[in-house]
């Protein structure tokens, strides 16, 4: 990358965070700092790099997208990530969400059911120089409880309800953010776990690709 391009992308990143994310109420300093630092254009197809900082999702192939920057910031803030937290991501996609969490200092396990996307996430993370993330190919909703507990979980695909297999993986005090609803429109949902109690809050309408798996949508 040329120096001029680097300065340009850095300016676009600052505009993205200040105008799209902080201006809409995301205030967690660690989230905003990570999003200012991470080169989002490394996580989109090369022909879409100039659109990487726009206020919209972008296709990454295989029917998947990289989420709108604001939604990434909001979902990250909802799970209240802290350095050292164990975080599970269901749906690695391009690797961008996992990279944001890793820059905050979380220990991230990201599960992706499409092998080509798992490979893409690995490549993008290497290009961006982000470490500390384990990418697994498989069904994130079928992860055994023995792999938990996790301090936080992010699901980047929509399910009709919060999968019980995932809430079971939350530690006491754990947080989970996911889209819940129909195939075309969902509600961004946050779940806090305290003992055996789950406290649910809602944070606006969103649109995500459907979660395919043991506790998501079927393949039909």
Phi, psi and omega in degrees: 000136178285154182302319180300320178296319181298315179297319181297312180296323177298319178294319178297322180296317179296317178298320179300311183292314183291317188270329185259331191248299179298321182295340180261009171108357175283118189238355181299116184300324181293322178294312181296320179296316180297320182287333174288329185276326190278125179287095183299331182293346174285348188249012176236160176303148186303323182287352179248010185300323181289347178260002190299333185256011177286160184275062183196157171288161179225145179289142177237008180099161177060029179074011183252164178225160164268129189293157173309136183307317180301319181293321176300313180297317181295313181297321179295316180295325182297329181271002173050058185290143178228151177306133180093347178298142169272121183236134174254130172247128175257107184105085183292324182056234181280346184097356186295312180299317178299322181294320177301314180297320180295322179294333175287340179111010180280156173262110194253131167247122183240127184250128181230126185280340181264112185305320181296325178286323176300318177295318179299316179300316178301314181296316181295318179296321178295317180299322181278351179073029181260128182241177176085020180238132175256119178261127179239135174269122181163191180267110182296334180281352182253014180293129182292150180301334180297341179279346179269192359276161176248143178288333180206154178223136172239130176246119186260029173214156189268141177233156179297327178215165175294120182299128179298331179295333179274318178298331178293338181274352181284137173288162172300126185090002183286160182231144177224136175239132181199154172276132181234131177152205181282182183291330187261335181208137182225176174245129176291121189240138176240134181239128173251133181252124176231107187062236177264003185264135175248123177254125188249136173228157184239145190222041172099165181281141179219170176223116180235162172292154182289143174283123178255124180168186185301325180238024173248215174283152174285174178282353182286000000 
